[in-house]
Amino acid sequence: MKKSFIALAAISAALATTPVSANNIKIEYRDLNLATAEGQAALENRVTRAAKKVCGYNDLRTGTRGATRDMRRCLVQAKKTAKAQVASVVEDNRLGG
């Protein structure tokens, strides 16, 4: 069975005193043509949106609209984690898989 999603996992700790939480999210790409630059860009946008969701960018915070340092670190790590999966999916698609 051919996979049609990328699992994005991010681990973030808001403060050293709070427990570390792990979040996972699946990113669908079955509807994208990954052989094109447009399809790859759309997948990259989905990865970014999912990473922001996992890292708490969408959560309402009182007193600030900006991302915290931990949120930014989480975003970088989540995108780094997804990068290898995205590259594999794009290559597999390029080879006809």
N, C-alpha and C positions, 0 to 999 in steps of 0.2 A: 504494500500500500504506500502510495506516494504521500509524503508529508506536505501539508499545505499551510503550515504556520511556523513561526519562530517563537520559541519560548524565551522571554526576556526575564531575567532574574536580577534583582538588585538587593543589596544588603545595605541598610543605612542605620546609623545610630544618631539620633538627634542630639543626645548629650551622653557623656561618658557614664552617667549614672542611670540612664534608661537602658532596658534590655535591647539588644539588637533584634530587629525584625527583618524577616526575609519576605519579599513579595514577588509573585510571578504573574506574568501576563502573556497571553498568546497573541501574536500578530499574524493575521490572515494575509496571504498574498496570492491566493489561487486566482483572483480576478485580475492580477497584473501581468503584463507581458514583460518579463524580466530580461528579455533579449534587447529591449530598447532602453535608451537613456532615461526616457520619461517614466517607464515602469520602475526602473531602479531608483530614480529620484522619489517616486511616490512611496516606495518601500522604505526608503531612508526617512522620509517625513513621518511615516507610521511608527517607525522605530523611535524617533525623537519624541513624538507625542506619547507613546507608551512609556518611555523612560521617564518623561516628566510626570506622568500619572503615578508610576511606581515610586518615584522619589518625592512625591508630595507637593509638586509645583501647583497642582490643582486645588489643594486644600486651602480653605480660607484661614487667614491668620490676622489677628487683630494687631493694628499698629504698623504694619509693613506690607508692601506689595512685592518687595524684592525677595529673591531666593537667599536662603541662609548658606553659609559656607558648606555645611553638611549636605544640603540639597544639591549644591553644585558638584561636590565630590561624588555624590551618589549618581548624578546624571552622567558624569564622565565615565564612571565605572560601569554603569548599565550599558551605555553606548559601546564601550570597549568590549564588554561581554557579548553583545549582540553582533559586533562587527564580523567576527569569525563565522558566525552562523549565516549572516547575510552574504558574505563572500562565498560560502559553500553553496548556498541556495542559488545565487546568481550563476556560479560556475556550472552547477548541475543543470540549470536551465539552458545555459549556453551549449552544453554538450547534448541537449535533447532529453535530459532525464526528467 
